[in-house]
Amino acid sequence: MADARVVCIGLATLDVIVVVDRLPRTDDWLPASDASFAGGGPAPTAAVALARLGVPVAFVGSVGTDDAGRRVRDELAAEGVDVSACRLVDGTTPFSVILVEQATGARSIVPWAGSARLSALDDASVTMCREAEWVHVDHVAITHVRDLRARAVTARISLDAGNPIADPALDAIDLYAPTEAALLARYPTASLADALRAAVDEGPAIAVATRGANGSCAAIRSDDGAVRIVEAPGFPVEVVSTLGAGDVFHGALLSAIAGGDSIDAALPFANAAAALSCRALDGRSAIPRRDELERFLASAGTAASVSEGGRRGG
C-alpha cells in the first residue's frame, strides 16, 4: 500500500441505525421500519471518503477485541484504508445507536464509549504522521495534537470540531472545521463571517463552517495576513439520512486541498460529496468515488476542478 498522504486519528465505532416515523418521546413504543449496522466515527468515516476519492490514507485508533472491533477494522481495510496503526486492545468497541426520522433524515445519536481507548500514540503512529502531508483529528484525538507537534510532526493538521471540544488547540492546527452551530457557540456575539475571522486569528490558516443543506463557508488567511471569506451552497439530493455527512465533507475537503485545489474549488467539491453520502441509511455506503462525484458536479454546472495532484494513488 502506498504511504499515507493523510493520517486520520480518532474514535472508531459500530453504528446501529434504525429508521422511525418520528423521534420518540418519553415511554414511547416506536417500531422501526428499517435498520442497518455499519462502521462509524468522524475520523474513520473521513478516511473512507479519502480512500474512495483516491487519496492514500491511514487510520490511527483503537477498537476492542470483540466481534464489533474486528468488523470495524476489517471494513476500513476493505475500503483501502491502511489499518496497520488501528490497534486491537482488550475491551469493548464503542458503538452508537442512531435514530433516523424517515420524513426528514434528521437523527438523534446515543453513543456508548465502550472500554477500548485511544491511548498515547506509539512511535510507529507518530512516524506515519511525520511522513504524511495532513493529519486529521476528531474530538477524541485533539488531545494528541500538542504531543504530535512536540514530537516533530510538521504535517498540516485538520480538526473536525463538529462535536464539543473544550480546547480545540487552534494555535497548533492549520484547518479548523466546526459546524456553524459550534462555531457560533465559541464566538456567540459574532456573525458567521466574523466568527470565522476570529477563528483564523487564533492560529489556523483556514476555518470552515459546515452548514448542512446550506453548504459551507470558509475564512482563509493569506501570507500577508489578509482574510478572505468564501461561501459555497449545498446541493439538493433525496435524503435518506444525514448520518456521517459532516465526516464525509471533511474527508472530501482534505482530498481537494491535498491535491492542490483552492478553497474556492474545494468547498463545492466537499459539499457535493457530503450531499451524495446522504442517499443511504448508514454514513458510508453512499460515499461517492471520484468519477461519480465529478459527474455529479458537471451535471450541476459547478466548476470545481480537482487537480491532478489529488488523483495520486487513485
Sequence and secondary structure as in RCSB ss.txt:
>XXXX:A:sequence
MADARVVCIGLATLDVIVVVDRLPRTDDWLPASDASFAGGGPAPTAAVALARLGVPVAFVGSVGTDDAGRRVRDE
LAAEGVDVSACRLVDGTTPFSVILVEQATGARSIVPWAGSARLSALDDASVTMCREAEWVHVDHVAITHVRDLRA
RAVTARISLDAGNPIADPALDAIDLYAPTEAALLARYPTASLADALRAAVDEGPAIAVATRGANGSCAAIRSDDG
AVRIVEAPGFPVEVVSTLGAGDVFHGALLSAIAGGDSIDAALPFANAAAALSCRALDGRSAIPRRDELERFLASA
GTAASVSEGGRRGG
>XXXX:A:secstr
    SEEEES  EEEEEEEESS   TT     SEEEEEEE HHHHHHHHHHHTT  EEEEEEEESSHHHHHHHHH
HHHTT B TTEEEESS   EEEEEEETTT  EEEEEE  S    S  HHHHHHHHHSSEEEE TTGGGGHHHHHH
TT  SEEEEEESS  S   GGG SEEEEBHHHHHHHSTTS HHHHHHHHHHTS SEEEEE GGG EEEEEE TTS
 EEEEEE       S  TTHHHHHHHHHHHHHHTT  HHHHHHHHHHHHHHHTTSSSSSTT   HHHHHHHHHHT
T      GGGGTT 
